[in-house]
């Protein structure tokens, strides 16, 4: 690839990245210098010769996406962002890993302009990038018109051996190969070193061959050979049908005379002596720290002009597109802002009691399908359970190899990748991704739910088969602790609707909620549709908890709190208690988190402190319920695993009957 | 492979499996007939021509292990167990998926003799089998002597496309190839069907090539060709260096005229009409249900005599071994019973305050190393974090390719496989496996922790870096909700020790605990070693919670409850409160679960109901703490994510200081 020329200025620039990174880690006395030093050369080639970006506008929609999946090498990314002219002052690099700085230990989305996703937990960036590439291809298929390629960018990542060992990356890679994501280009920093020592201790597979088997285009290069790196990236760009993995042999801690190629340079500062020796070896002045040669800075900062120009060209092209396809352009802009089209809420179905019992998974499927046409940003699917989770959008087609206009995704039996890819789709913008599986398998994708919460991403997690009501499949498939687990994630919203109309209300709440993920917990089994001419509106769900049955002016003797499938059983128990002359309030509490966010007045209205006899009923772990029932309350829950039998038998055997609720209530009341 | 002859009796026997399975699912009106019908032929070949087992003694230590990783095909396994003469009456097959039956929806360890592990959550059986194969090779290396191969068995599994799509299986497969586990033989039921339809919707990778890349020996056969199956299993047995994957093309729902090869036969009964048509197509009498031809039963039951003979031969050989190597034989027997050698507890170190502050991860590492020589059953490792989690046993060698005598395992960056493999090692017997990573990455292996709990397996999960005390690595690496998540798993025991001596006590408790897993939550940062001449013995940890500082006869005005790193901070707060004349009790509560298992009297002694002013302090989610602090109590915890900065800064900023504890306490007391 002789048209790429590299020389002394390039070497100087690459060493600038290396030394900024090493200095940052040394000053913080904490961090990972090895990766930035080893991968600096290929990252430099990518960022200066290929990456389409505008440092002045990190949100330019058609920028290439760059993911540092090996997030521990954060100083590499921070160095590149500062050097190429992003709004990341050198002062912040000097405050690496300090309280309140823009340079946290691992790259965090939202903290630093130019960081496309939060990475660090290995394998996640790998999956996120695939989600971004899916989003790009889908949006291109939906919005581009002949002669108007308004959506047309690459997704790049630097990935490490740790990423490639993680199962989530294997799952995502298999799907990316299947989907023929030709615009995905990953550089594998193959440095042969992991924390415990040589990768030969545990990782001796033939990575290239594995990716060939997934249907990827693979190349092998010396990661310090700039022309080879440029040639490989160009070949990867030219490959339209297959995602690309460039296996780049690098040296961890490159330039360090005594630590290069060794495990100790992975996650510890070089130390003052070795830092000095490294600077000497690379012909770098020992002082000052964070030294940036003027020529190197000028070289990097060419990105500013270049980026401005490229974005301006794109904007001009977009204007032409908008002139010809005004509707499309308007929808594009609205979707990139994350806005919802007007009138969608009118499509959400209302369920009538006379229509018979409805499983909340079915109600959810109906709601999704009712709004699907109005909200084209909704794109999603299931980990091979769509017929059970009711998440297929009819007549909306599917994303398939080389054909990306459909809106349904077949993720395969790959829950973890599903979550990671969905996060990437949300991060890309233009889409509201949803994904689904059985609630029990939320365990398989927990790290991704957490990251969606941490990054405030609008991802909908539709979990069905939400309790022992699963029935015959037994304890391996019956969630117990999963609700507590999800509820304990900061910035998470879990909704477990009591009937079909609460499910419809949950969809409204979920789509309006922009600052984080929402998880649905839905039943497999049918539930009565509550008669809303008797009970208050299901739209009260937005407050998290509301009074379903009250005591006609009397102070409640007891409050029964229930969620999901246990609400209708609890209503029966309340009738029986009422017949016994006990003033019984029933509270439906589909979402603890939504309730906790209400004003104190409302919370005290629903659960008055004076009423201390409270009984919570949920077919799940009791953990978390004592907060609402208090010292004198009780919880009917499950601090054991479930059992295999028909759902109604399991529910009865494990105490979710009106009779058992009444018995507990009477005991609480000392009767 | 002409020495294997198959004929009409074999076909009859195979159809017996198919029809028992279809009948079982039909009678239960629930289940998965497709896999048993499709995989019956190869399962039959394996079970009748190869599998070394004794139906009369399912615990014979040197039996081959068989794992049905695709656990939804449970009727295949139940049919084989009944037919070959295990203690599983036909009546139980008729009660498939009913309350209290021996035939739950998915195979459950401990419920059915001959079920080696609980499967259903896909990929788990795949990993468990690799753990069993590791255990076998390690025990062979440790116990076998020239001419005495007392440990020498294969590990087989039937795995599905769902298993192979799951990341946990990819991780485990890569490690199995690395370790050259030649005695592992997996049959891949390649039926081209998943729940959403053809596997071509999402799974088009070249599976054989992928496994080649992992270093496996791969073969492709027609799964209904009995001679081919036999030949492939024999070739796999002959291959000593590589694990084997036999890719067997099968037809899901084989024999069903209208449903064979279709997705609908995966997870639903055939239906009465189709069941009749299938029986007709296979030349089977329509009645009775659960019909077993006498010749077929006789054919299968040959396993009883054969098994008895093989076990008797092994026992005779073992006697010869015991005569020559009495110590070895005694240790073997003791280890297979799960007993601990006498005197090990004396080795557990005692830490002195004058030795300076110690991180509990370091104390754990010292305890582990101190007892390692006494307890050779302890085998384990880390997901590439041993230098940080302090879990390497010095001078004990490592399990490596072809060399299995070492006791340290390098799992690579593969947390999920680590958990699944550890479960398999425990299930095999003879080992007490431990595994370790940062607490945050317990999320990556959650499904395996749950299964260890469900199966009552003695697996030690050593989680370090247990809070925001991680410091600079930031929120992606700082656990918040992980403690609540682990504590909410039924039958789980989580221990978060307050200092080095509680850590030592935790090791004692964990090793004595035989009925389920134990998770340690250990600090990265140093903690003061409490002076046990002042405070009660750290061995009180076994009670889950104990009074560390009391009020000298006075009724406590307030109880401060703390765990782990927050205990020493809370002690300082208590001093300050005492100086202000407030009778303050401090409770160290390293394990909620151990405390909950204490008699009520003890629990009321530690937390007297009359003392309602209670403050819990834990640098983690507040979820679960209201149970202990009650309606008038408060919790200092974290219902937000952490932040990147030095540990002491993060701790201070987020409120884990004596001053903030005192302020909260005074507020509670209305001062």
Interface residues (C-beta under 8 A of the other chain):
Chain A: X28 X30 X31 X71 X97 X98 X99 X100 X101 X104 X105 X106 X108 X118 X119 X120 X121 X122 X161 X162 X165 X166 X167 X168 X169 X170 X171 X174 X175 X177 X178 X194 X195 X196 X201 X202 X203 X204 X205 X206 X207 X208 X209 X210 X212 X213 X214 X215 X382 X384 X385 X386 X387 X388 X398 X400 X401 X410 X411 X412 X413 X414 X416 X417 X440 X441 X443 X444 X446 X447 X450 X451 X453 X454 X471 X472 X473 X474 X475 X476 X477 X480 X481 X484 X485 X487 X488 X489 X490 X491 X609 X612 X621 X623 X624 X626 X627 X630 X631 X632 X638 X639 X640 X641 X643 X644 X645 X646 X649 X650 X653
Chain B: X28 X30 X31 X71 X97 X98 X99 X100 X101 X104 X105 X106 X108 X118 X119 X120 X121 X122 X161 X162 X165 X166 X167 X168 X169 X170 X171 X174 X175 X177 X178 X194 X195 X196 X201 X202 X203 X204 X205 X206 X207 X209 X210 X212 X213 X214 X215 X382 X384 X385 X386 X387 X388 X398 X400 X401 X410 X411 X412 X413 X414 X416 X417 X440 X441 X443 X444 X446 X447 X450 X451 X453 X454 X471 X472 X473 X474 X475 X476 X477 X480 X481 X484 X485 X487 X488 X489 X490 X491 X609 X612 X621 X623 X624 X626 X627 X630 X631 X632 X638 X639 X640 X641 X643 X644 X645 X646 X649 X650 X653
